[in-house]
Amino acid sequence: MSLAVPNSPLKVDEIQGRGRGMVASRPLKAGQIILRDSPILLYAALPFSTQSLSSSSSALASSSCFCYHCFRTLPPSLQGDSSSPTVLCPSCPHHHFCSVACLSKAQISTHSLWLCQALSHLQANSQLLEQSLERQVQARFLIAAYNLANVSPSDFQILLSLQGSSDDDTIATAQFLHPLISSLCSLSSVNPHNGFSLELTSVLLAKDKLNAFGLMQPFSEDDDQRSVRAYGIYPYASFFNHDCLPNACRFDYVDGGLPGDIHNTDFIIRMIHDVPEGREICLSYFPVNENYSSRQKRLLEDYGFNCNCDRCNVESNWSDNDSVVEDNAEFQEEVMDEDQYENEAMVASDSDNNPQGDSNDFPHAYFFLKYMCDRTNCGGTLAPLPPHGDTPPNVMECNVCGKLKSDDDLDTDEGQDEVPMED
Ligand SMILES: C[S@@+](CC[C@H](N)C(=O)[O-])C[C@H]1O[C@@H](n2cnc3c(N)ncnc32)[C@H](O)[C@@H]1O
């Protein structure tokens, strides 16, 4: 049975072999915004301790200073500055907020007294501090999830309705983390959740594993290991299935907007190219430039399925050394001679990303040429700006580095028509 998505041209449908998925309920245009989604839960991707972590994680932990409610980067003058008591949590020395407004909102939601005390206790727990970054961040998730059960029971039910069931992995993690969380229950008169149990903890970890999205630190060309600043659970975005050649991609602008406006953590999902009504809309769960074996491994280990999308079917016959990115230069020369590729409608036709049909050895090269960001260490996907008002036509935006690029670059020398980036 279909479920309409509010304020969106999408519906949630059952897709054979994939569970629920997002489907276009009318034809969609390149660049069109098809969903704005606000998180029901956000938690920092930081460890509780910087000891025994890799140097890049330690650098992140000590240098990153963001508001613990809206997750915007704090201005340097506020970072760790004890002379700004109005933006420090009054109950602990660890958490900073960008404004009194954010602190006030946090105290009745994301930073309740119980959550604050729970995090402070974990900060001093030597057993947890010896654990991997992943496990320490999972502890943060559990605290945030049990806090959600208190402050917004309806959102907690939404979290429970997302895909994900206990498995050996989440049970093992729950067996370690649940006793720690149990010991925090008596910290406040507010009980974390009536159904608090080892089983529930394991189920929650499974929901997190399949549905959490990373909000990344700002892009830098010098950094090939971009860190995650925070993770979020987005109730509608969680319905998108994966495709290694997606037809939509997500944008977030965490450091954007005005302080106090909490929509900075919203996701905006935009169409990469046109699709007809009834087509499933998919995101890629990671950068599209990963090779076949690494994609298959990640999808199986992290999401529990073998991908058999069109691209995987083609690339399964390639050797690991074959790379679409390297072969792209060769393909680009061929494309320049062929007018057929200029027609956007062809890209959006039934063979979505495959204007040449399956007879070509390298059918998806057009996608990489047109929709993959070529900036060093970026790996982002380009989608046209939303089609309206005075927006210049044919301008593509990268969803990782924010670079704007004219679509006309396809027909010119590389980079010639780049559009200057705006802040
Ligand atoms: C974030 S959820 C997506 C929505 C989910 N299908 C549902 O019913 O709620 C991720 C899960 O969807 C399924 N999934 C996503 N993409 C898939 C694909 N291309 N093929 C098969 N299963 C897929 C996997 O079970 C994966 O763990």
The ligand as an SDF file (V2000), in Angstrom:
LIG
                    3D

 27 29  0  0  0  0  0  0  0  0999 V2000
   17.6750    3.1550    4.9730 C   0  0  0  0  0  0  0  0  0  0  0  0
   16.8110    1.6590    4.7010 S   0  0  0  0  0  0  0  0  0  0  0  0
   15.9280    2.0190    3.2340 C   0  0  0  0  0  0  0  0  0  0  0  0
   14.4360    1.8060    3.4080 C   0  0  0  0  0  0  0  0  0  0  0  0
   14.0370    0.3810    3.6460 C   0  0  0  0  0  0  0  0  0  0  0  0
   13.9530   -0.3620    2.3840 N   0  0  0  0  0  0  0  0  0  0  0  0
   12.7340    0.2440    4.4090 C   0  0  0  0  0  0  0  0  0  0  0  0
   11.9380   -0.6510    4.1030 O   0  0  0  0  0  0  0  0  0  0  0  0
   12.5250    1.0200    5.3400 O   0  0  0  0  0  0  0  0  0  0  0  0
   18.1520    0.6480    4.1700 C   0  0  0  0  0  0  0  0  0  0  0  0
   17.7510   -0.7870    3.9230 C   0  0  0  0  0  0  0  0  0  0  0  0
   16.9430   -0.9050    2.7520 O   0  0  0  0  0  0  0  0  0  0  0  0
   17.3060   -2.0640    1.9900 C   0  0  0  0  0  0  0  0  0  0  0  0
   17.8820   -1.6390    0.7030 N   0  0  0  0  0  0  0  0  0  0  0  0
   18.2960   -0.4090    0.3610 C   0  0  0  0  0  0  0  0  0  0  0  0
   18.7240   -0.3720   -0.9060 N   0  0  0  0  0  0  0  0  0  0  0  0
   18.5980   -1.6180   -1.4050 C   0  0  0  0  0  0  0  0  0  0  0  0
   18.9100   -2.2140   -2.6680 C   0  0  0  0  0  0  0  0  0  0  0  0
   19.4220   -1.5030   -3.6660 N   0  0  0  0  0  0  0  0  0  0  0  0
   18.6430   -3.5380   -2.8170 N   0  0  0  0  0  0  0  0  0  0  0  0
   18.1350   -4.2740   -1.7990 C   0  0  0  0  0  0  0  0  0  0  0  0
   17.8210   -3.7620   -0.5710 N   0  0  0  0  0  0  0  0  0  0  0  0
   18.0500   -2.4420   -0.3750 C   0  0  0  0  0  0  0  0  0  0  0  0
   18.3540   -2.7980    2.8170 C   0  0  0  0  0  0  0  0  0  0  0  0
   17.6810   -3.7260    3.6250 O   0  0  0  0  0  0  0  0  0  0  0  0
   18.9460   -1.6930    3.6580 C   0  0  0  0  0  0  0  0  0  0  0  0
   19.4990   -2.1750    4.8670 O   0  0  0  0  0  0  0  0  0  0  0  0
  1  2  1  0
  2  3  1  0
  2 10  1  0
  3  4  1  0
  4  5  1  0
  5  6  1  0
  5  7  1  0
  7  8  2  0
  7  9  1  0
 10 11  1  0
 11 12  1  0
 11 26  1  0
 12 13  1  0
 13 14  1  0
 13 24  1  0
 14 15  1  0
 14 23  1  0
 15 16  2  0
 16 17  1  0
 17 18  1  0
 17 23  2  0
 18 19  1  0
 18 20  2  0
 20 21  1  0
 21 22  2  0
 22 23  1  0
 24 25  1  0
 24 26  1  0
 26 27  1  0
M  CHG  2   2   1   9  -1
M  END
$$$$
